[in-house]
Amino acid sequence: MPIVHIDLLPRDAEVKRKVAKEVTEAICRAASCPPEAVSIIFYDMPAESYAVAGKLHCDK
């Protein structure tokens, strides 16, 4: 049973629905498993907790 953990900057439910659908489809193809076997856990990450190239995302 694949369990996928996804860290995201806050996104609305519609974005998470699309991500869940596409990630599930990809896992099913790669692992030859049914969609019911795939679990996805989303973690909403505050913008001040993520940085790229030394700059916080909230400062962009």
PyMOL Python script that loads the backbone (N, CA, C, O; Angstrom):
from pymol import cmd

cmd.read_pdbstr("""\
ATOM      1  N   MET A   1       0.844  -1.178   0.000  1.00  0.00           N
ATOM      2  CA  MET A   1       0.000   0.000   0.000  1.00  0.00           C
ATOM      3  C   MET A   1       0.891   1.244   0.000  1.00  0.00           C
ATOM      4  O   MET A   1       1.486   1.567   1.028  1.00  0.00           O
ATOM      5  N   PRO A   2       0.995   1.939  -1.117  1.00  0.00           N
ATOM      6  CA  PRO A   2       1.795   3.161  -1.157  1.00  0.00           C
ATOM      7  C   PRO A   2       1.158   4.277  -0.318  1.00  0.00           C
ATOM      8  O   PRO A   2      -0.047   4.519  -0.381  1.00  0.00           O
ATOM      9  N   ILE A   3       1.998   4.939   0.459  1.00  0.00           N
ATOM     10  CA  ILE A   3       1.579   6.120   1.218  1.00  0.00           C
ATOM     11  C   ILE A   3       2.471   7.265   0.767  1.00  0.00           C
ATOM     12  O   ILE A   3       3.693   7.199   0.908  1.00  0.00           O
ATOM     13  N   VAL A   4       1.869   8.306   0.230  1.00  0.00           N
ATOM     14  CA  VAL A   4       2.603   9.440  -0.311  1.00  0.00           C
ATOM     15  C   VAL A   4       2.404  10.639   0.608  1.00  0.00           C
ATOM     16  O   VAL A   4       1.274  10.981   0.958  1.00  0.00           O
ATOM     17  N   HIS A   5       3.505  11.274   0.996  1.00  0.00           N
ATOM     18  CA  HIS A   5       3.454  12.491   1.810  1.00  0.00           C
ATOM     19  C   HIS A   5       3.836  13.655   0.906  1.00  0.00           C
ATOM     20  O   HIS A   5       4.867  13.617   0.234  1.00  0.00           O
ATOM     21  N   ILE A   6       2.994  14.696   0.891  1.00  0.00           N
ATOM     22  CA  ILE A   6       3.249  15.860   0.037  1.00  0.00           C
ATOM     23  C   ILE A   6       3.227  17.119   0.884  1.00  0.00           C
ATOM     24  O   ILE A   6       2.220  17.436   1.517  1.00  0.00           O
ATOM     25  N   ASP A   7       4.349  17.838   0.892  1.00  0.00           N
ATOM     26  CA  ASP A   7       4.434  19.139   1.551  1.00  0.00           C
ATOM     27  C   ASP A   7       4.114  20.200   0.513  1.00  0.00           C
ATOM     28  O   ASP A   7       4.712  20.226  -0.563  1.00  0.00           O
ATOM     29  N   LEU A   8       3.175  21.074   0.834  1.00  0.00           N
ATOM     30  CA  LEU A   8       2.764  22.144  -0.078  1.00  0.00           C
ATOM     31  C   LEU A   8       2.679  23.461   0.668  1.00  0.00           C
ATOM     32  O   LEU A   8       2.326  23.506   1.847  1.00  0.00           O
ATOM     33  N   LEU A   9       3.007  24.527  -0.035  1.00  0.00           N
ATOM     34  CA  LEU A   9       2.590  25.827   0.473  1.00  0.00           C
ATOM     35  C   LEU A   9       1.070  25.803   0.388  1.00  0.00           C
ATOM     36  O   LEU A   9       0.527  25.118  -0.478  1.00  0.00           O
ATOM     37  N   PRO A  10       0.373  26.513   1.240  1.00  0.00           N
ATOM     38  CA  PRO A  10      -1.093  26.394   1.284  1.00  0.00           C
ATOM     39  C   PRO A  10      -1.745  26.494  -0.102  1.00  0.00           C
ATOM     40  O   PRO A  10      -1.492  27.426  -0.864  1.00  0.00           O
ATOM     41  N   ARG A  11      -2.577  25.516  -0.393  1.00  0.00           N
ATOM     42  CA  ARG A  11      -3.349  25.462  -1.632  1.00  0.00           C
ATOM     43  C   ARG A  11      -4.790  25.142  -1.285  1.00  0.00           C
ATOM     44  O   ARG A  11      -5.070  24.564  -0.235  1.00  0.00           O
ATOM     45  N   ASP A  12      -5.704  25.517  -2.168  1.00  0.00           N
ATOM     46  CA  ASP A  12      -7.109  25.232  -1.897  1.00  0.00           C
ATOM     47  C   ASP A  12      -7.430  23.772  -2.214  1.00  0.00           C
ATOM     48  O   ASP A  12      -6.612  23.054  -2.789  1.00  0.00           O
ATOM     49  N   ALA A  13      -8.617  23.350  -1.835  1.00  0.00           N
ATOM     50  CA  ALA A  13      -9.028  21.961  -1.987  1.00  0.00           C
ATOM     51  C   ALA A  13      -9.034  21.526  -3.449  1.00  0.00           C
ATOM     52  O   ALA A  13      -8.728  20.370  -3.742  1.00  0.00           O
ATOM     53  N   GLU A  14      -9.374  22.419  -4.367  1.00  0.00           N
ATOM     54  CA  GLU A  14      -9.417  22.044  -5.778  1.00  0.00           C
ATOM     55  C   GLU A  14      -8.033  21.656  -6.286  1.00  0.00           C
ATOM     56  O   GLU A  14      -7.905  20.685  -7.032  1.00  0.00           O
ATOM     57  N   VAL A  15      -7.014  22.383  -5.904  1.00  0.00           N
ATOM     58  CA  VAL A  15      -5.644  22.045  -6.306  1.00  0.00           C
ATOM     59  C   VAL A  15      -5.261  20.694  -5.721  1.00  0.00           C
ATOM     60  O   VAL A  15      -4.682  19.860  -6.416  1.00  0.00           O
ATOM     61  N   LYS A  16      -5.578  20.472  -4.452  1.00  0.00           N
ATOM     62  CA  LYS A  16      -5.244  19.201  -3.807  1.00  0.00           C
ATOM     63  C   LYS A  16      -5.991  18.046  -4.477  1.00  0.00           C
ATOM     64  O   LYS A  16      -5.433  16.956  -4.604  1.00  0.00           O
ATOM     65  N   ARG A  17      -7.224  18.255  -4.902  1.00  0.00           N
ATOM     66  CA  ARG A  17      -7.973  17.212  -5.630  1.00  0.00           C
ATOM     67  C   ARG A  17      -7.236  16.815  -6.906  1.00  0.00           C
ATOM     68  O   ARG A  17      -7.084  15.631  -7.205  1.00  0.00           O
ATOM     69  N   LYS A  18      -6.781  17.815  -7.652  1.00  0.00           N
ATOM     70  CA  LYS A  18      -6.075  17.543  -8.910  1.00  0.00           C
ATOM     71  C   LYS A  18      -4.756  16.819  -8.650  1.00  0.00           C
ATOM     72  O   LYS A  18      -4.426  15.854  -9.339  1.00  0.00           O
ATOM     73  N   VAL A  19      -4.014  17.283  -7.667  1.00  0.00           N
ATOM     74  CA  VAL A  19      -2.741  16.645  -7.329  1.00  0.00           C
ATOM     75  C   VAL A  19      -2.985  15.204  -6.884  1.00  0.00           C
ATOM     76  O   VAL A  19      -2.285  14.293  -7.325  1.00  0.00           O
ATOM     77  N   ALA A  20      -3.968  14.996  -6.018  1.00  0.00           N
ATOM     78  CA  ALA A  20      -4.265  13.650  -5.524  1.00  0.00           C
ATOM     79  C   ALA A  20      -4.619  12.711  -6.677  1.00  0.00           C
ATOM     80  O   ALA A  20      -4.154  11.571  -6.723  1.00  0.00           O
ATOM     81  N   LYS A  21      -5.429  13.189  -7.590  1.00  0.00           N
ATOM     82  CA  LYS A  21      -5.854  12.368  -8.739  1.00  0.00           C
ATOM     83  C   LYS A  21      -4.654  11.986  -9.593  1.00  0.00           C
ATOM     84  O   LYS A  21      -4.476  10.813  -9.921  1.00  0.00           O
ATOM     85  N   GLU A  22      -3.834  12.957  -9.955  1.00  0.00           N
ATOM     86  CA  GLU A  22      -2.715  12.689 -10.849  1.00  0.00           C
ATOM     87  C   GLU A  22      -1.618  11.862 -10.185  1.00  0.00           C
ATOM     88  O   GLU A  22      -1.033  10.983 -10.819  1.00  0.00           O
ATOM     89  N   VAL A  23      -1.339  12.138  -8.923  1.00  0.00           N
ATOM     90  CA  VAL A  23      -0.328  11.347  -8.206  1.00  0.00           C
ATOM     91  C   VAL A  23      -0.813   9.906  -8.054  1.00  0.00           C
ATOM     92  O   VAL A  23      -0.042   8.967  -8.248  1.00  0.00           O
ATOM     93  N   THR A  24      -2.088   9.732  -7.707  1.00  0.00           N
ATOM     94  CA  THR A  24      -2.638   8.380  -7.587  1.00  0.00           C
ATOM     95  C   THR A  24      -2.520   7.622  -8.906  1.00  0.00           C
ATOM     96  O   THR A  24      -2.112   6.461  -8.920  1.00  0.00           O
ATOM     97  N   GLU A  25      -2.872   8.267 -10.008  1.00  0.00           N
ATOM     98  CA  GLU A  25      -2.772   7.616 -11.320  1.00  0.00           C
ATOM     99  C   GLU A  25      -1.331   7.207 -11.622  1.00  0.00           C
ATOM    100  O   GLU A  25      -1.094   6.110 -12.128  1.00  0.00           O
ATOM    101  N   ALA A  26      -0.371   8.076 -11.318  1.00  0.00           N
ATOM    102  CA  ALA A  26       1.039   7.770 -11.585  1.00  0.00           C
ATOM    103  C   ALA A  26       1.528   6.606 -10.723  1.00  0.00           C
ATOM    104  O   ALA A  26       2.233   5.723 -11.213  1.00  0.00           O
ATOM    105  N   ILE A  27       1.159   6.603  -9.452  1.00  0.00           N
ATOM    106  CA  ILE A  27       1.565   5.516  -8.554  1.00  0.00           C
ATOM    107  C   ILE A  27       0.961   4.197  -9.023  1.00  0.00           C
ATOM    108  O   ILE A  27       1.638   3.169  -9.033  1.00  0.00           O
ATOM    109  N   CYS A  28      -0.309   4.226  -9.411  1.00  0.00           N
ATOM    110  CA  CYS A  28      -0.970   3.006  -9.887  1.00  0.00           C
ATOM    111  C   CYS A  28      -0.275   2.444 -11.123  1.00  0.00           C
ATOM    112  O   CYS A  28      -0.087   1.232 -11.235  1.00  0.00           O
ATOM    113  N   ARG A  29       0.104   3.311 -12.042  1.00  0.00           N
ATOM    114  CA  ARG A  29       0.820   2.848 -13.241  1.00  0.00           C
ATOM    115  C   ARG A  29       2.174   2.249 -12.878  1.00  0.00           C
ATOM    116  O   ARG A  29       2.532   1.173 -13.357  1.00  0.00           O
ATOM    117  N   ALA A  30       2.917   2.939 -12.040  1.00  0.00           N
ATOM    118  CA  ALA A  30       4.279   2.512 -11.711  1.00  0.00           C
ATOM    119  C   ALA A  30       4.311   1.289 -10.806  1.00  0.00           C
ATOM    120  O   ALA A  30       5.183   0.432 -10.948  1.00  0.00           O
ATOM    121  N   ALA A  31       3.364   1.204  -9.876  1.00  0.00           N
ATOM    122  CA  ALA A  31       3.383   0.124  -8.879  1.00  0.00           C
ATOM    123  C   ALA A  31       2.378  -0.989  -9.185  1.00  0.00           C
ATOM    124  O   ALA A  31       2.274  -1.958  -8.434  1.00  0.00           O
ATOM    125  N   SER A  32       1.648  -0.848 -10.279  1.00  0.00           N
ATOM    126  CA  SER A  32       0.629  -1.845 -10.650  1.00  0.00           C
ATOM    127  C   SER A  32      -0.294  -2.175  -9.482  1.00  0.00           C
ATOM    128  O   SER A  32      -0.460  -3.333  -9.098  1.00  0.00           O
ATOM    129  N   CYS A  33      -0.885  -1.125  -8.933  1.00  0.00           N
ATOM    130  CA  CYS A  33      -1.807  -1.318  -7.816  1.00  0.00           C
ATOM    131  C   CYS A  33      -3.102  -0.561  -8.092  1.00  0.00           C
ATOM    132  O   CYS A  33      -3.124   0.348  -8.922  1.00  0.00           O
ATOM    133  N   PRO A  34      -4.179  -0.927  -7.404  1.00  0.00           N
ATOM    134  CA  PRO A  34      -5.444  -0.219  -7.610  1.00  0.00           C
ATOM    135  C   PRO A  34      -5.434   1.121  -6.871  1.00  0.00           C
ATOM    136  O   PRO A  34      -4.688   1.287  -5.906  1.00  0.00           O
ATOM    137  N   PRO A  35      -6.245   2.066  -7.310  1.00  0.00           N
ATOM    138  CA  PRO A  35      -6.306   3.373  -6.648  1.00  0.00           C
ATOM    139  C   PRO A  35      -6.648   3.266  -5.161  1.00  0.00           C
ATOM    140  O   PRO A  35      -6.192   4.084  -4.361  1.00  0.00           O
ATOM    141  N   GLU A  36      -7.433   2.280  -4.794  1.00  0.00           N
ATOM    142  CA  GLU A  36      -7.823   2.118  -3.385  1.00  0.00           C
ATOM    143  C   GLU A  36      -6.640   1.801  -2.479  1.00  0.00           C
ATOM    144  O   GLU A  36      -6.742   1.930  -1.259  1.00  0.00           O
ATOM    145  N   ALA A  37      -5.525   1.388  -3.061  1.00  0.00           N
ATOM    146  CA  ALA A  37      -4.338   1.058  -2.276  1.00  0.00           C
ATOM    147  C   ALA A  37      -3.453   2.268  -2.000  1.00  0.00           C
ATOM    148  O   ALA A  37      -2.528   2.191  -1.191  1.00  0.00           O
ATOM    149  N   VAL A  38      -3.734   3.385  -2.668  1.00  0.00           N
ATOM    150  CA  VAL A  38      -2.876   4.575  -2.562  1.00  0.00           C
ATOM    151  C   VAL A  38      -3.454   5.562  -1.557  1.00  0.00           C
ATOM    152  O   VAL A  38      -4.612   5.966  -1.659  1.00  0.00           O
ATOM    153  N   SER A  39      -2.633   5.941  -0.591  1.00  0.00           N
ATOM    154  CA  SER A  39      -3.012   6.983   0.377  1.00  0.00           C
ATOM    155  C   SER A  39      -2.102   8.184   0.182  1.00  0.00           C
ATOM    156  O   SER A  39      -0.905   8.036  -0.060  1.00  0.00           O
ATOM    157  N   ILE A  40      -2.682   9.380   0.290  1.00  0.00           N
ATOM    158  CA  ILE A  40      -1.912  10.614   0.151  1.00  0.00           C
ATOM    159  C   ILE A  40      -2.184  11.485   1.360  1.00  0.00           C
ATOM    160  O   ILE A  40      -3.334  11.681   1.753  1.00  0.00           O
ATOM    161  N   ILE A  41      -1.120  12.005   1.946  1.00  0.00           N
ATOM    162  CA  ILE A  41      -1.230  12.903   3.092  1.00  0.00           C
ATOM    163  C   ILE A  41      -0.627  14.241   2.677  1.00  0.00           C
ATOM    164  O   ILE A  41       0.541  14.317   2.294  1.00  0.00           O
ATOM    165  N   PHE A  42      -1.438  15.291   2.759  1.00  0.00           N
ATOM    166  CA  PHE A  42      -0.965  16.640   2.447  1.00  0.00           C
ATOM    167  C   PHE A  42      -0.579  17.356   3.737  1.00  0.00           C
ATOM    168  O   PHE A  42      -1.293  17.293   4.737  1.00  0.00           O
ATOM    169  N   TYR A  43       0.549  18.029   3.697  1.00  0.00           N
ATOM    170  CA  TYR A  43       0.991  18.874   4.798  1.00  0.00           C
ATOM    171  C   TYR A  43       1.044  20.303   4.278  1.00  0.00           C
ATOM    172  O   TYR A  43       1.803  20.599   3.356  1.00  0.00           O
ATOM    173  N   ASP A  44       0.248  21.187   4.860  1.00  0.00           N
ATOM    174  CA  ASP A  44       0.290  22.599   4.486  1.00  0.00           C
ATOM    175  C   ASP A  44       1.454  23.256   5.215  1.00  0.00           C
ATOM    176  O   ASP A  44       1.515  23.258   6.445  1.00  0.00           O
ATOM    177  N   MET A  45       2.361  23.803   4.449  1.00  0.00           N
ATOM    178  CA  MET A  45       3.558  24.412   4.996  1.00  0.00           C
ATOM    179  C   MET A  45       3.417  25.939   4.952  1.00  0.00           C
ATOM    180  O   MET A  45       3.161  26.497   3.885  1.00  0.00           O
ATOM    181  N   PRO A  46       3.577  26.610   6.068  1.00  0.00           N
ATOM    182  CA  PRO A  46       3.507  28.074   6.049  1.00  0.00           C
ATOM    183  C   PRO A  46       4.607  28.661   5.146  1.00  0.00           C
ATOM    184  O   PRO A  46       5.716  28.131   5.086  1.00  0.00           O
ATOM    185  N   ALA A  47       4.293  29.738   4.461  1.00  0.00           N
ATOM    186  CA  ALA A  47       5.245  30.361   3.540  1.00  0.00           C
ATOM    187  C   ALA A  47       6.526  30.799   4.245  1.00  0.00           C
ATOM    188  O   ALA A  47       7.581  30.880   3.617  1.00  0.00           O
ATOM    189  N   GLU A  48       6.441  31.081   5.537  1.00  0.00           N
ATOM    190  CA  GLU A  48       7.643  31.482   6.270  1.00  0.00           C
ATOM    191  C   GLU A  48       8.495  30.287   6.682  1.00  0.00           C
ATOM    192  O   GLU A  48       9.552  30.459   7.288  1.00  0.00           O
ATOM    193  N   SER A  49       8.043  29.079   6.358  1.00  0.00           N
ATOM    194  CA  SER A  49       8.797  27.869   6.688  1.00  0.00           C
ATOM    195  C   SER A  49       9.486  27.266   5.470  1.00  0.00           C
ATOM    196  O   SER A  49       9.999  26.149   5.544  1.00  0.00           O
ATOM    197  N   TYR A  50       9.506  27.986   4.352  1.00  0.00           N
ATOM    198  CA  TYR A  50      10.097  27.476   3.121  1.00  0.00           C
ATOM    199  C   TYR A  50      10.977  28.553   2.501  1.00  0.00           C
ATOM    200  O   TYR A  50      10.564  29.703   2.353  1.00  0.00           O
ATOM    201  N   ALA A  51      12.192  28.164   2.143  1.00  0.00           N
ATOM    202  CA  ALA A  51      13.117  29.120   1.536  1.00  0.00           C
ATOM    203  C   ALA A  51      13.795  28.482   0.330  1.00  0.00           C
ATOM    204  O   ALA A  51      14.041  27.276   0.307  1.00  0.00           O
ATOM    205  N   VAL A  52      14.094  29.305  -0.671  1.00  0.00           N
ATOM    206  CA  VAL A  52      14.878  28.896  -1.833  1.00  0.00           C
ATOM    207  C   VAL A  52      15.950  29.958  -2.043  1.00  0.00           C
ATOM    208  O   VAL A  52      15.663  31.154  -2.007  1.00  0.00           O
ATOM    209  N   ALA A  53      17.151  29.528  -2.258  1.00  0.00           N
ATOM    210  CA  ALA A  53      18.280  30.428  -2.514  1.00  0.00           C
ATOM    211  C   ALA A  53      18.442  31.471  -1.399  1.00  0.00           C
ATOM    212  O   ALA A  53      18.803  32.621  -1.647  1.00  0.00           O
ATOM    213  N   GLY A  54      18.165  31.035  -0.177  1.00  0.00           N
ATOM    214  CA  GLY A  54      18.351  31.918   0.969  1.00  0.00           C
ATOM    215  C   GLY A  54      17.239  32.918   1.222  1.00  0.00           C
ATOM    216  O   GLY A  54      17.378  33.789   2.081  1.00  0.00           O
ATOM    217  N   LYS A  55      16.133  32.810   0.488  1.00  0.00           N
ATOM    218  CA  LYS A  55      15.028  33.763   0.656  1.00  0.00           C
ATOM    219  C   LYS A  55      13.756  33.015   1.033  1.00  0.00           C
ATOM    220  O   LYS A  55      13.383  32.034   0.390  1.00  0.00           O
ATOM    221  N   LEU A  56      13.100  33.492   2.077  1.00  0.00           N
ATOM    222  CA  LEU A  56      11.827  32.912   2.473  1.00  0.00           C
ATOM    223  C   LEU A  56      10.776  33.148   1.404  1.00  0.00           C
ATOM    224  O   LEU A  56      10.746  34.202   0.769  1.00  0.00           O
ATOM    225  N   HIS A  57       9.912  32.159   1.212  1.00  0.00           N
ATOM    226  CA  HIS A  57       8.872  32.278   0.206  1.00  0.00           C
ATOM    227  C   HIS A  57       7.946  33.459   0.505  1.00  0.00           C
ATOM    228  O   HIS A  57       7.467  34.119  -0.417  1.00  0.00           O
ATOM    229  N   CYS A  58       7.695  33.726   1.776  1.00  0.00           N
ATOM    230  CA  CYS A  58       6.811  34.829   2.160  1.00  0.00           C
ATOM    231  C   CYS A  58       7.403  36.198   1.839  1.00  0.00           C
ATOM    232  O   CYS A  58       6.683  37.197   1.840  1.00  0.00           O
ATOM    233  N   ASP A  59       8.705  36.256   1.564  1.00  0.00           N
ATOM    234  CA  ASP A  59       9.344  37.529   1.240  1.00  0.00           C
ATOM    235  C   ASP A  59       9.382  37.806  -0.257  1.00  0.00           C
ATOM    236  O   ASP A  59       9.907  38.836  -0.681  1.00  0.00           O
ATOM    237  N   LYS A  60       8.842  36.918  -1.047  1.00  0.00           N
ATOM    238  CA  LYS A  60       8.845  37.111  -2.506  1.00  0.00           C
ATOM    239  C   LYS A  60       7.753  38.040  -2.935  1.00  0.00           C
ATOM    240  O   LYS A  60       7.609  38.315  -4.126  1.00  0.00           O
TER     241      LYS A  60
END
""", "prot")
cmd.dss("prot")
cmd.show_as("cartoon", "prot")
cmd.util.cbc("prot")
cmd.orient("prot")
